[in-house]
Amino acid sequence: MPIITNLDVMLAKRKMSSKELAERIGITVANLSILKSGKAKAIRFSTLEAICRELECKPGDILDFTE
């Protein structure tokens, strides 16, 4: 998959657990795990915005495009 996520890196930098982030943004830990693993087919802008707000980052900090 050409789009990869760096959620684990940002969570570590912010010293935040997946469970804590999931609770703060209102999604299940299972759904966050799917996003982290790169298995998600899509992400809502509202979810991306909530993640960026909680991690104090920009979308480009957690999403990367590779060929």
Secondary structure, 3 states (H helix, E strand, C coil): CCEEECHHHHHHHCCCCHHHHHHHHCCCHHHHHHHHHCCCCCCCHHHHHHHHHHHCCCHHHHEEECC
